[in-house]
Amino acid sequence: MEIEGVLLAGRTLEPIEGRVVIEGDEIAAVEETSTAPSKIVLPALVNAHTHVGDSIAKEAGAGLDLDELVAPPDGLKHRLLRAASHEELVRAMARTIRFMRASGTGAFGEFREGGVEGVRAIGEALEERDVAATILGRGSIAAMEAADGYGASGARDGDFDAARRATRKTGKLFAIHAGERDDADIDAALDLDPDFAVHMVYARERHLDRIERQGTPVAVCPRSNLVTGVGLPPIDALAERTTLALGTDNAMLDSPSMFREMEFTAKLTDLSAREVLAMATANGADTLGLNCGVLEAGREARVLVLDGDSDNLAGARDPVRAVVRRAGVGDVERVLLPGPEGR
């Protein structure tokens, strides 16, 4: 299979006219050649941090603060998750995953509540879906063993030393929320040497130094942070210090659209469009341990094709900037992913 258009290729995301050659599930070649530049071809987006189970209660909890909304064990989301049937949960997650695919997301990272049963539920939601998922179980070591790793709620919520030791022994990922409410839990989270941390809204200079020194990637979710009223992370400063990925966080509070997250981040910060797009592609894939997020030979063929001649994108002088600040689900022409849904 060959896809032609303006390619946002390699880690630099340099726009070139050319084609992507796909053989099986892999990108075989990225070739520069003259072509009609009516399509914008880029890596499928990577949503580095989600809670898709919260799809059972979209837009619930208006006016509640962060603890009332999501703090374990009795925040609103946890009560609603406990009240939902297995079938309701699977159905809601499957619909959210379907929307993520339709809006250009080819892979995501999920902090999955509900222990082993929660991991099993998202496995069912992913059946016959070709979106890749890095699932981080929560609540027990057994959930971690059933998943791709462990996603800790935060160092203030419990002792995660045993979970960290277990993930290290198995070679799986360990990630943790940190610095979302205040800075009190950041050092304790970093003491666990996580594979990545989420949020870091309240990261101070000394925390930034430590993140850089430890080489800890961070996934930021600025729209969610704004909705929950906790403030906004120091995105520019974090981007200078570490691998910075982008996520949409809680599906109860925000649409899991990476287009919306990129636009918001670009207009909020001094980062270039290429830096923001890298957060939503290569950096997310690197953080989640996935072999996608870059248009280059040898990568898994997770590719997003936009209609560069749509009413929204036609006439754009800078395709990278157009993707980050302007594109939306209506501009998606195709999402090409390996798996049962086909191409």
C-alpha positions in Angstrom: 0.0 0.0 0.0 1.2 3.5 -0.8 -0.2 6.8 0.6 0.8 10.1 -1.1 0.6 13.6 0.0 2.4 16.1 2.2 4.2 13.9 4.7 5.0 15.1 8.2 8.0 12.8 8.3 10.6 11.7 10.8 11.1 13.1 14.3 11.5 16.6 12.8 8.0 16.4 11.3 9.4 18.2 8.3 6.7 18.6 5.6 7.8 16.9 2.3 5.9 15.9 -0.8 6.1 12.1 -1.0 4.7 8.7 -0.2 4.6 6.3 2.6 5.0 2.6 1.6 3.3 0.1 4.0 4.0 -3.6 3.9 1.9 -5.7 6.2 1.8 -3.9 9.6 5.0 -1.9 9.1 6.1 1.2 7.3 8.5 0.0 4.7 9.7 3.3 3.3 9.1 7.0 3.4 10.0 8.5 0.0 10.2 12.0 -1.3 8.6 12.5 -4.7 6.4 14.9 -6.6 2.8 14.3 -5.9 -0.5 16.2 -5.7 -0.4 17.6 -2.2 -4.1 17.4 -1.4 -3.6 15.1 1.6 -1.7 15.7 4.8 -0.1 12.4 6.0 1.2 12.1 9.6 1.6 9.6 12.4 -1.7 8.6 14.0 -2.0 10.5 17.3 -1.0 9.0 20.6 -3.1 10.0 23.7 -0.7 9.4 26.6 -3.1 9.5 29.5 -6.8 8.5 29.7 -9.4 7.2 32.0 -11.8 5.9 29.4 -13.9 4.0 32.0 -15.2 7.4 33.1 -17.2 7.5 29.8 -20.1 6.1 31.8 -20.8 9.6 33.2 -19.8 12.2 30.7 -20.3 15.8 32.0 -21.3 14.6 35.5 -20.0 16.4 38.6 -20.4 20.1 37.5 -19.2 22.4 40.2 -17.3 19.7 42.2 -13.6 20.1 43.0 -10.9 17.6 42.1 -11.2 15.5 45.3 -15.0 15.3 45.1 -14.7 14.3 41.4 -12.0 11.7 41.3 -10.2 11.1 44.6 -10.3 7.4 45.6 -12.1 5.6 47.0 -15.3 7.8 47.2 -14.9 10.5 44.6 -17.9 10.7 42.2 -16.2 8.8 39.5 -15.4 5.9 41.8 -18.9 5.7 43.1 -20.3 5.7 39.5 -17.8 3.1 38.4 -18.8 0.8 41.2 -22.5 1.3 40.4 -22.1 0.5 36.7 -22.6 -3.0 35.4 -19.8 -4.7 33.5 -21.8 -4.5 30.3 -22.4 -0.7 30.7 -18.8 -0.1 31.4 -17.6 -2.1 28.4 -20.1 -0.5 26.1 -19.2 3.1 27.2 -15.4 2.4 26.8 -15.9 0.8 23.4 -17.8 3.9 22.2 -15.0 6.3 23.5 -12.3 4.2 21.8 -14.3 4.3 18.6 -14.5 8.1 18.8 -10.7 8.3 19.5 -10.0 6.3 16.4 -12.4 8.5 14.3 -10.6 11.6 15.6 -7.2 10.3 14.5 -5.9 8.6 17.6 -4.1 5.3 16.9 -2.8 4.5 20.4 -3.5 5.5 24.0 -2.4 4.9 27.6 -5.1 4.0 30.1 -5.1 4.1 33.9 -7.7 1.4 34.4 -9.6 1.3 37.6 -11.4 -1.8 39.0 -8.5 -4.2 39.5 -8.3 -7.4 37.4 -12.0 -7.0 36.4 -11.4 -3.5 35.2 -8.5 -4.7 33.0 -10.7 -7.5 31.6 -13.4 -5.0 30.8 -11.2 -2.8 28.7 -9.9 -5.8 27.0 -13.4 -6.6 25.9 -13.9 -3.0 24.8 -10.9 -3.3 22.6 -11.9 -6.5 21.0 -12.1 -6.1 17.2 -10.6 -2.6 17.6 -7.2 -1.8 16.0 -6.3 1.1 18.3 -3.3 0.1 20.4 -3.5 0.5 24.1 -1.0 0.5 27.0 -3.2 -0.6 29.9 -2.0 0.2 33.4 -3.9 -1.7 36.0 -4.7 -0.2 39.4 -5.6 -1.4 42.9 -3.5 -4.6 43.1 -0.4 -6.3 41.9 -2.7 -8.8 40.2 -4.2 -6.0 38.1 -0.7 -5.0 37.1 0.1 -8.6 36.1 -3.1 -8.7 34.0 -2.2 -5.5 32.3 0.9 -3.7 30.8 1.9 -2.2 34.1 0.6 -0.3 37.1 -0.9 3.2 37.1 -0.8 4.7 40.6 -3.3 7.3 41.8 -0.7 9.4 43.6 1.8 9.1 46.5 -0.6 10.7 48.9 -3.2 8.0 48.4 -1.2 5.0 49.5 2.1 3.1 49.7 3.1 2.0 46.2 6.5 0.5 47.0 5.3 -3.1 46.6 3.7 -2.3 43.2 6.8 -0.6 42.1 9.0 -3.5 43.0 6.6 -5.9 41.3 6.6 -3.9 38.0 10.3 -3.7 38.1 10.6 -7.4 38.5 8.2 -8.1 35.5 9.7 -5.3 33.3 6.4 -3.6 33.0 5.6 0.1 33.2 5.0 2.0 36.5 3.4 5.4 36.2 1.9 7.7 38.8 -0.1 10.9 39.1 1.9 13.6 40.8 1.6 17.3 41.5 -2.0 17.6 40.5 -3.4 19.2 43.7 -0.2 20.7 45.1 3.5 19.9 45.2 3.3 17.8 48.4 3.4 14.4 46.6 5.9 15.1 43.9 9.1 14.0 45.7 7.5 10.9 47.0 6.3 10.0 43.5 9.8 10.6 42.0 11.3 8.5 44.8 9.5 5.6 43.2 11.5 6.2 39.9 8.4 6.0 37.8 8.6 5.2 34.0 6.5 8.4 33.6 4.6 10.8 35.8 1.2 12.5 35.0 0.2 16.1 35.5 3.0 17.9 37.4 0.9 21.0 37.6 2.8 22.2 40.7 6.3 21.2 39.7 8.7 23.7 41.1 12.2 24.5 39.9 13.8 21.8 42.2 11.3 19.3 40.9 12.1 20.2 37.3 15.8 19.7 38.1 15.0 16.3 39.5 12.8 15.3 36.6 15.6 16.2 34.2 18.2 14.4 36.4 16.2 11.2 36.6 15.1 11.4 33.0 11.4 11.0 34.0 9.0 11.6 31.1 5.8 13.5 31.9 2.3 13.4 30.4 0.4 16.6 30.8 -3.3 17.1 30.4 -3.9 20.9 30.4 -7.6 20.9 29.5 -8.4 18.6 32.3 -6.4 20.6 34.8 -8.3 23.7 33.7 -11.7 22.0 34.2 -10.8 20.7 37.6 -9.6 24.1 38.7 -6.1 23.0 39.8 -4.2 25.3 37.5 -2.0 24.6 34.5 1.3 22.8 34.4 4.6 24.6 33.5 4.5 23.1 30.0 7.3 25.2 28.5 9.6 24.5 31.4 8.8 20.8 31.4 9.5 20.6 27.6 12.9 22.0 28.2 13.8 19.3 30.7 12.2 16.0 29.7 10.2 14.0 27.2 6.8 15.7 27.3 3.7 13.8 26.1 0.0 14.9 25.8 -3.1 13.3 27.2 -6.8 14.1 27.5 -7.2 12.5 31.0 -10.7 11.9 32.4 -13.4 11.1 29.8 -16.0 12.3 32.2 -14.7 15.8 32.0 -13.3 16.2 28.5 -13.7 14.8 25.0 -10.8 12.5 24.3 -9.9 14.5 21.2 -6.2 15.0 20.6 -7.0 17.8 18.1 -8.6 19.8 20.9 -5.8 19.1 23.3 -3.1 20.1 20.7 -4.9 23.3 19.9 -5.4 24.3 23.5 -1.7 23.5 24.3 -0.4 25.4 21.3 -2.4 28.5 22.2 -1.6 28.3 25.8 2.2 28.0 25.5 5.2 29.3 23.6 5.9 25.9 22.1 6.2 25.6 18.4 3.5 23.6 16.4 6.1 20.9 15.8 6.9 20.6 19.5 3.2 20.2 20.3 2.6 17.7 17.5 5.6 15.7 18.7 4.0 15.6 22.2 0.9 14.1 20.6 2.8 11.5 18.5 6.5 10.5 19.0 6.7 11.6 22.6 3.5 9.8 23.6 4.7 6.6 21.8 8.1 6.8 23.5 6.5 7.3 26.9 4.1 4.3 26.5 6.8 2.0 25.0 5.1 1.8 21.6 6.8 1.5 18.2 4.7 4.1 16.4 4.3 7.9 16.4 6.8 8.6 13.7 6.6 8.3 9.9 9.8 6.3 9.3 10.8 2.8 8.0 10.5 0.1 10.6 7.7 1.8 12.6 4.3 0.2 13.1 2.0 1.5 10.4 -0.3 3.7 12.4 -1.0 6.6 10.0 -3.4 9.5 9.9 -4.5 11.0 6.6 -6.2 14.4 6.6 -8.0 16.0 3.7 -5.8 19.0 3.1 -8.4 20.4 0.7 -11.2 20.4 3.2 -13.0 23.7 3.7 -11.2 24.0 7.0 -7.7 23.2 5.9 -7.6 24.4 2.2 -5.1 27.2 1.8 -3.1 26.5 4.9 0.5 27.8 4.4 2.0 25.7 7.2 0.7 22.2 7.3 2.1 21.4 10.8 0.6 24.5 12.3 -2.7 23.7 10.5 -2.8 20.2 12.0 -2.1 21.5 15.5 -4.2 24.6 15.7 -7.0 24.0 13.1 -7.6 20.4 12.2 -10.5 18.4 13.7 -12.4 15.2 13.2 -14.2 16.5 10.2 -10.8 16.7 8.4 -10.0 13.1 8.9 -10.0 11.2 5.6 -8.5 7.9 6.8 -6.9 6.3 9.9 -4.8 3.4 8.9 -4.0 1.0 11.7 -2.9 -2.7 11.9 -5.6 -5.0 13.2 -9.0 -6.5 12.7 -10.8 -3.3 11.5 -8.5 -3.4 8.4 -7.3 -0.5 6.3 
